[in-house]
Amino acid sequence: MELTPKQIVHELDRYIIGQEQAKKAVAVALRNRYRRSQLSAELRDDITPKNIIMKGPTGVGKTEIARRLAKIVKAPFLKVEATKYTEVGYVGRDVESMIRDLAEVAVRLVKEERYKDVYPKAYEAARKRVVDALFVEWKRNAAETPEPLIREEIIKEIENGKLDKKIIEIDIVQAPKNIQVAPGSGNEVNIGDIFGGMMPQRRKRRKITVKEALNILLQEESDKLVDSDSINSEAIARAEQDGIVFIDEIDKIAGGGHGSGPDVSREGVQRDILPIIEGSTVSTKYGLIKTDYILFIAAGAFHVSKMEDLIPELQGRFPIRVELVSLSEDDFIKILTQPDNAILRQYRELLRVDKINLSFTDEAIKEVARIAALENENSENLGARRLYTVMEQLLTDISFNADGSSYEEIGLEIDKDYIKENMKKTIKEINLKKYIL
């Protein structure tokens, strides 16, 4: 059973604070995909995804919502920046490359799933090759020991990780280098892909650690056990039916009263993006991909330009409009403490590596949130990213001096007074800006 919209929102709540309207919009869009898949083939072909456009300042969760959404459903997901593309006729990346990149993501996703299925066999084959490489040396040191016992001993040492750093010589398949089709285009061709099986695989003898050899050989053996053609066909189907493309900075290619200089091709980029979103067929090295059923989510701050500055045809292809609100001081407190990847937890775990047990009092957390909110208010609004700026300033000395040399874990509690003392300069600048404003 697919996730319901409420379950999707619940999953998003684990990582993203607030923005309920945006969460509901993407949850419904995702559920509609499941609903569509349950219809008859005739009706299914007529129903296309309702694309979403998000408006909101930086750091409020636009990209994170789309990324987490793709992770929930294990869908091929690609984030692109609209400003990276140029109109046809200019040197640079063409808009069709976003679909080619999505195909690469889909292939990687399917490969990982297939590799998991064949992992036991592939690992056993890779380990056997490593054991063969080690056997000669071990046999020399234990000439009287029967071969099976030597091999068992080597396997035991490998499994215990005792040989991870031991250097061995082993033959490894040398992958052909990619050649760039046109400078700056981002389009690359693999010679091996062009000639297929006509060119024999070149092997190179390398000296590497046992651990590295196991990883490389595991990849080689996995490739032998999976069918690349079936991977490619499934990846194409997944990209077409489940793919999500997140187009960031779409406001930067909107009009907004600029019509000369380097911005002259912006409307051209919009017109090039239009057929991709409306539904077209794009050629990739894995096969043709129809873009009709790919879900497109666009986002932008729209400070200078407005959504209405996009060409009408493009606006029409994004029927769902969502406005994300700026984050408040209360939101910052929640971001610091509540999500599964809460910022305070991240710093706590980082410093724990060097045996520092970091903790914050409730008053200290409120003070960090207050400073971040004031900074956003008095200068550029960076959203939740401002919290990282404040935290880095606050913990620079602690992070610098922590070296893990202590035998026992050192408890370190950050309180409000510590923050005021270490953030004096920042707080003073905030107060000055208030008066200037």
C-alpha positions as CSV (number, residue, x, y, z in Angstrom):
1,M,0.0,0.0,0.0
2,E,1.3,3.4,-1.0
3,L,1.6,6.2,1.6
4,T,-1.4,8.4,2.2
5,P,-1.0,12.2,2.0
6,K,-1.1,12.4,5.8
7,Q,1.6,9.8,6.1
8,I,3.8,11.6,3.6
9,V,3.4,14.9,5.5
10,H,4.2,13.0,8.7
11,E,7.4,11.8,7.1
12,L,8.3,15.3,5.9
13,D,7.7,16.7,9.4
14,R,10.6,14.6,10.7
15,Y,13.0,16.8,8.8
16,I,11.2,20.1,7.9
17,I,9.7,22.5,10.3
18,G,6.5,24.4,9.2
19,Q,5.5,25.0,5.6
20,E,2.3,23.0,5.9
21,Q,0.8,24.3,2.6
22,A,3.9,23.2,0.6
23,K,4.0,19.8,2.3
24,K,0.3,19.2,1.6
25,A,0.8,20.1,-2.1
26,V,3.6,17.7,-2.7
27,A,1.9,15.0,-0.7
28,V,-1.2,15.2,-2.8
29,A,0.9,15.3,-6.0
30,L,2.6,12.1,-4.9
31,R,-0.6,10.4,-3.9
32,N,-2.1,11.3,-7.3
33,R,0.7,9.3,-8.9
34,Y,-0.5,6.2,-7.0
35,R,-4.1,6.9,-7.8
36,R,-3.2,7.2,-11.5
37,S,-1.3,3.9,-11.5
38,Q,-4.5,2.2,-10.4
39,L,-6.6,3.4,-13.3
40,S,-7.2,1.7,-16.7
41,A,-4.4,2.2,-19.3
42,E,-6.7,4.3,-21.5
43,L,-7.6,6.7,-18.7
44,R,-4.0,6.7,-17.2
45,D,-2.5,8.1,-20.5
46,D,-4.8,11.2,-20.2
47,I,-3.8,12.1,-16.7
48,T,-0.5,14.0,-16.3
49,P,1.1,15.2,-13.1
50,K,0.1,18.7,-11.8
51,N,3.5,20.4,-11.5
52,I,4.2,22.7,-8.6
53,I,6.0,26.1,-8.3
54,M,7.2,27.3,-4.9
55,K,7.8,30.8,-4.0
56,G,9.8,31.7,-0.9
57,P,13.1,33.2,0.4
58,T,16.2,31.1,0.6
59,G,16.7,28.6,3.4
60,V,13.0,28.0,4.2
61,G,12.9,24.4,3.0
62,K,12.0,24.4,-0.8
63,T,14.8,22.1,-1.9
64,E,14.6,20.0,1.3
65,I,10.9,19.3,0.7
66,A,11.5,18.0,-2.8
67,R,14.6,16.0,-1.8
68,R,12.9,14.3,1.1
69,L,9.9,13.6,-1.0
70,A,12.0,11.6,-3.5
71,K,13.7,9.7,-0.7
72,I,10.4,8.7,0.8
73,V,9.2,7.0,-2.4
74,K,12.7,6.0,-3.7
75,A,12.0,7.9,-6.9
76,P,14.7,9.1,-9.3
77,F,15.3,12.7,-8.2
78,L,17.3,15.5,-9.9
79,K,17.9,19.0,-8.7
80,V,19.0,21.5,-11.4
81,E,19.5,25.2,-11.5
82,A,17.6,27.1,-14.2
83,T,20.5,29.5,-14.5
84,K,22.9,26.7,-15.7
85,Y,21.0,26.3,-19.0
86,T,21.3,28.4,-22.1
87,E,19.1,29.0,-25.1
88,V,19.7,26.8,-28.1
89,G,22.5,28.4,-30.1
90,Y,24.5,29.5,-27.1
91,V,27.5,27.6,-25.8
92,G,26.5,25.8,-22.6
93,R,24.1,23.1,-21.2
94,D,20.9,22.6,-23.2
95,V,17.7,21.9,-21.2
96,E,17.4,18.3,-22.5
97,S,20.5,17.5,-20.4
98,M,18.3,17.6,-17.3
99,I,16.4,14.5,-18.6
100,R,19.7,12.8,-19.5
101,D,20.9,13.5,-16.0
102,L,17.7,12.1,-14.6
103,A,18.2,8.9,-16.6
104,E,21.7,8.5,-15.0
105,V,20.1,8.9,-11.5
106,A,17.5,6.3,-12.4
107,V,20.1,3.8,-13.7
108,R,22.2,4.3,-10.5
109,L,19.1,3.8,-8.3
110,V,18.1,0.5,-10.1
111,K,21.7,-0.7,-10.1
112,E,21.9,-0.2,-6.3
113,E,18.7,-2.3,-5.8
114,R,20.0,-5.1,-8.1
115,Y,23.4,-5.1,-6.5
116,K,21.8,-5.6,-3.1
117,D,20.0,-8.7,-4.5
118,V,23.3,-10.3,-5.8
119,Y,25.5,-9.0,-2.9
120,P,26.1,-12.4,-1.2
121,K,27.3,-14.1,-4.5
122,A,29.3,-11.0,-5.6
123,Y,31.0,-10.6,-2.2
124,E,32.0,-14.3,-2.1
125,A,33.5,-14.0,-5.6
126,A,35.3,-10.8,-4.8
127,R,36.7,-12.2,-1.6
128,K,37.9,-15.3,-3.4
129,R,40.0,-13.2,-5.8
130,V,41.5,-11.3,-2.8
131,V,42.2,-14.6,-1.1
132,D,43.9,-15.9,-4.3
133,A,46.1,-12.7,-4.3
134,L,47.2,-13.3,-0.7
135,F,47.5,-17.1,-0.8
136,V,51.0,-17.2,-2.4
137,E,52.6,-15.2,0.4
138,W,50.7,-17.1,3.2
139,K,51.7,-20.4,1.7
140,R,55.3,-19.4,1.7
141,N,55.1,-18.6,5.4
142,A,53.2,-21.8,6.3
143,A,54.5,-24.4,3.9
144,E,53.4,-27.3,6.0
145,T,49.8,-26.2,6.4
146,P,47.2,-27.7,4.0
147,E,45.8,-25.2,1.4
148,P,42.2,-25.3,2.7
149,L,43.3,-24.3,6.2
150,I,45.4,-21.4,4.8
151,R,42.4,-20.1,2.8
152,E,40.1,-20.4,5.9
153,E,42.7,-18.4,8.0
154,I,42.9,-15.7,5.3
155,I,39.1,-15.4,5.1
156,K,38.9,-15.2,8.9
157,E,41.5,-12.4,8.9
158,I,39.7,-10.5,6.1
159,E,36.3,-10.8,7.9
160,N,37.8,-9.5,11.1
161,G,39.2,-6.5,9.3
162,K,42.8,-7.3,10.3
163,L,44.0,-7.2,6.7
164,D,42.1,-4.0,5.6
165,K,45.3,-2.0,5.3
166,K,47.5,-4.7,3.8
167,I,48.8,-3.9,0.2
168,I,48.2,-6.5,-2.5
169,E,48.7,-6.6,-6.2
170,I,45.6,-7.3,-8.3
171,D,44.3,-7.0,-11.8
172,I,41.4,-4.5,-12.2
173,V,39.3,-3.6,-15.2
174,Q,40.3,-0.1,-16.5
175,A,37.3,1.9,-17.3
176,P,37.6,3.9,-20.6
177,K,37.7,7.7,-20.1
178,N,34.8,9.9,-21.0
179,I,35.3,12.4,-23.8
180,Q,33.4,15.7,-23.8
181,V,31.4,16.3,-26.9
182,A,31.6,20.1,-26.8
183,P,33.6,22.2,-24.4
184,G,31.4,23.5,-21.6
185,S,28.4,21.5,-22.7
186,G,28.6,18.9,-19.9
187,N,27.7,16.2,-22.4
188,E,30.2,13.3,-22.3
189,V,30.5,10.1,-24.3
190,N,32.1,6.9,-23.0
191,I,34.1,5.2,-25.8
192,G,33.2,1.8,-24.2
193,D,29.5,2.7,-24.5
194,I,29.9,3.5,-28.2
195,F,31.6,0.3,-29.3
196,G,29.9,-1.9,-26.8
197,G,31.4,-5.4,-26.5
198,M,33.7,-4.9,-29.6
199,M,36.5,-3.6,-27.5
200,P,38.1,-6.0,-25.1
201,Q,38.2,-4.9,-21.4
202,R,41.6,-3.6,-20.5
203,R,43.0,-4.7,-17.2
204,K,45.6,-2.9,-15.2
205,R,47.7,-4.4,-12.3
206,R,47.5,-2.1,-9.3
207,K,48.8,-2.1,-5.8
208,I,46.0,-1.3,-3.4
209,T,44.8,-2.2,0.1
210,V,42.7,-5.3,0.7
211,K,39.7,-3.1,1.7
212,E,39.9,-1.1,-1.5
213,A,40.4,-4.2,-3.6
214,L,37.3,-5.8,-2.0
215,N,35.2,-2.7,-2.9
216,I,36.4,-2.6,-6.5
217,L,36.1,-6.3,-7.1
218,L,32.7,-6.3,-5.5
219,Q,31.6,-3.8,-8.2
220,E,33.1,-5.9,-10.9
221,E,31.5,-9.1,-9.8
222,S,28.1,-7.4,-9.3
223,D,28.3,-6.2,-12.8
224,K,28.8,-9.7,-14.0
225,L,25.7,-11.0,-12.1
226,V,23.2,-8.4,-13.2
227,D,21.7,-7.8,-16.7
228,S,22.5,-4.3,-17.9
229,D,19.8,-4.3,-20.5
230,S,17.0,-5.0,-18.0
231,I,18.5,-2.4,-15.6
232,N,18.4,0.2,-18.4
233,S,14.8,-0.6,-19.4
234,E,13.6,-0.5,-15.8
235,A,15.5,2.8,-15.2
236,I,13.9,4.4,-18.2
237,A,10.4,3.3,-17.0
238,R,11.2,4.6,-13.5
239,A,12.4,7.9,-14.8
240,E,9.3,8.3,-17.0
241,Q,6.7,7.3,-14.4
242,D,8.2,8.2,-11.0
243,G,10.9,10.8,-11.9
244,I,11.0,14.1,-10.0
245,V,12.9,17.1,-11.4
246,F,13.4,20.1,-9.1
247,I,14.2,23.3,-11.0
248,D,15.7,25.8,-8.6
249,E,16.3,29.5,-9.2
250,I,13.5,29.6,-11.8
251,D,12.9,33.3,-10.9
252,K,16.4,34.1,-12.3
253,I,15.2,33.3,-15.9
254,A,12.0,35.3,-15.5
255,G,11.6,38.8,-17.0
256,G,11.3,41.4,-14.3
257,G,12.1,44.3,-16.6
258,H,15.6,43.2,-17.7
259,G,16.0,42.8,-21.5
260,S,19.6,43.3,-22.4
261,G,23.1,42.2,-21.7
262,P,23.8,38.7,-20.3
263,D,20.1,38.2,-19.5
264,V,19.0,38.4,-23.2
265,S,18.6,34.6,-23.5
266,R,16.5,34.1,-20.3
267,E,13.1,34.0,-22.2
268,G,14.7,31.7,-24.7
269,V,15.6,29.3,-21.8
270,Q,12.0,29.4,-20.7
271,R,10.8,28.5,-24.2
272,D,13.3,25.7,-24.3
273,I,12.2,24.3,-20.9
274,L,8.5,24.5,-22.0
275,P,8.4,21.5,-24.3
276,I,10.2,19.4,-21.7
277,I,7.6,20.2,-19.1
278,E,4.7,19.9,-21.6
279,G,5.8,16.5,-22.7
280,S,8.4,15.5,-25.3
281,T,10.7,12.6,-26.0
282,V,14.4,13.0,-25.1
283,S,17.1,10.7,-26.4
284,T,19.5,9.4,-23.8
285,K,22.3,6.8,-24.0
286,Y,19.9,4.3,-22.3
287,G,17.0,4.9,-24.6
288,L,14.2,7.4,-25.3
289,I,12.5,9.0,-22.3
290,K,9.0,10.6,-22.5
291,T,8.7,13.5,-20.2
292,D,4.9,13.6,-20.1
293,Y,4.6,12.0,-16.6
294,I,7.7,13.3,-14.9
295,L,6.8,15.6,-11.9
296,F,8.4,19.0,-12.2
297,I,8.7,21.1,-9.1
298,A,10.1,24.7,-9.6
299,A,11.2,27.1,-7.0
300,G,12.5,30.6,-6.6
301,A,12.7,33.5,-4.2
302,F,11.0,35.9,-6.7
303,H,12.5,39.0,-4.9
304,V,13.1,41.0,-8.1
305,S,10.8,39.3,-10.5
306,K,7.3,37.8,-10.0
307,M,5.7,34.5,-11.0
308,E,3.7,36.5,-13.5
309,D,7.0,37.5,-15.3
310,L,7.4,33.9,-16.5
311,I,6.0,33.4,-20.0
312,P,2.3,32.5,-19.8
313,E,2.8,29.1,-21.4
314,L,5.3,28.1,-18.7
315,Q,3.0,29.5,-15.9
316,G,0.2,27.3,-17.3
317,R,2.4,24.2,-16.9
318,F,2.7,24.9,-13.1
319,P,-0.9,25.0,-12.0
320,I,-0.2,24.5,-8.3
321,R,1.4,27.6,-6.7
322,V,2.7,27.5,-3.1
323,E,4.1,30.3,-1.1
324,L,6.5,29.4,1.7
325,V,6.7,31.7,4.6
326,S,9.8,33.2,6.3
327,L,11.0,31.3,9.4
328,S,10.4,32.9,12.8
329,E,12.4,32.7,16.0
330,D,10.1,29.9,17.3
331,D,10.7,28.0,14.0
332,F,14.5,28.3,14.6
333,I,14.2,26.8,18.1
334,K,12.3,23.8,16.6
335,I,14.9,23.5,13.8
336,L,17.7,23.4,16.3
337,T,16.1,20.6,18.4
338,Q,13.2,18.7,16.8
339,P,14.0,17.2,13.4
340,D,15.8,13.8,13.1
341,N,18.8,15.7,11.6
342,A,18.5,18.6,14.1
343,I,21.3,21.1,13.9
344,L,22.3,20.8,17.6
345,R,22.4,17.0,17.2
346,Q,24.7,17.4,14.2
347,Y,27.2,19.5,16.1
348,R,26.9,17.2,19.2
349,E,27.8,14.1,17.2
350,L,30.7,15.9,15.4
351,L,32.3,16.9,18.7
352,R,31.6,13.5,20.3
353,V,34.3,12.1,17.9
354,D,36.8,14.2,19.8
355,K,35.3,13.2,23.2
356,I,33.4,16.4,23.8
357,N,29.9,15.9,25.2
358,L,28.2,19.1,24.1
359,S,24.9,20.3,25.5
360,F,22.9,23.5,25.4
361,T,20.6,24.9,28.1
362,D,17.0,25.9,27.0
363,E,18.0,29.6,27.4
364,A,21.1,29.1,25.2
365,I,18.9,27.6,22.5
366,K,16.5,30.5,22.6
367,E,19.4,32.9,22.4
368,V,20.9,31.2,19.3
369,A,17.5,31.4,17.7
370,R,17.0,35.1,18.7
371,I,20.4,36.1,17.2
372,A,19.7,34.2,14.0
373,A,16.3,35.8,13.6
374,L,17.7,39.3,14.3
375,E,20.5,38.7,11.8
376,N,18.0,37.7,9.1
377,E,15.8,40.7,9.9
378,N,18.6,43.2,9.8
379,S,20.6,41.9,6.9
380,E,20.0,39.3,4.1
381,N,17.3,36.7,5.1
382,L,19.2,33.4,4.8
383,G,16.4,31.4,6.5
384,A,17.6,28.3,8.4
385,R,21.1,28.6,6.9
386,R,21.7,31.6,9.2
387,L,21.7,29.1,12.1
388,Y,24.8,27.4,10.7
389,T,26.5,30.8,10.5
390,V,25.7,31.5,14.2
391,M,26.7,28.0,15.3
392,E,30.0,28.1,13.5
393,Q,30.9,31.5,15.1
394,L,29.9,30.2,18.5
395,L,31.8,26.9,18.4
396,T,34.9,27.8,16.4
397,D,37.2,27.9,19.5
398,I,35.7,24.7,20.9
399,S,36.1,22.9,17.6
400,F,39.6,24.2,17.1
401,N,40.8,23.1,20.6
402,A,39.1,19.7,20.6
403,D,41.7,17.1,19.5
404,G,40.4,13.8,21.1
405,S,43.5,13.6,23.3
406,S,41.4,13.2,26.5
407,Y,41.0,9.6,27.9
408,E,37.5,10.3,29.1
409,E,34.6,12.3,27.5
410,I,34.5,15.9,28.6
411,G,31.1,17.4,29.4
412,L,30.6,20.9,28.0
413,E,27.4,22.9,28.6
414,I,26.7,26.0,26.6
415,D,24.6,28.6,28.5
416,K,23.2,32.0,27.6
417,D,26.1,33.8,29.3
418,Y,28.6,31.9,27.2
419,I,26.8,32.9,24.0
420,K,26.7,36.5,25.0
421,E,30.4,36.5,25.7
422,N,31.4,34.7,22.5
423,M,28.9,36.6,20.2
424,K,29.6,40.1,21.6
425,K,30.7,41.4,18.2
426,T,27.8,40.0,16.3
427,I,25.2,41.2,18.9
428,K,26.8,44.7,18.8
429,E,26.6,44.8,15.0
430,I,22.9,43.8,15.2
431,N,22.1,46.5,17.7
432,L,24.0,49.1,15.5
433,K,22.0,48.1,12.4
434,K,18.8,48.6,14.3
435,Y,19.7,52.2,15.0
436,I,20.9,52.8,11.4
437,L,17.6,51.4,10.1
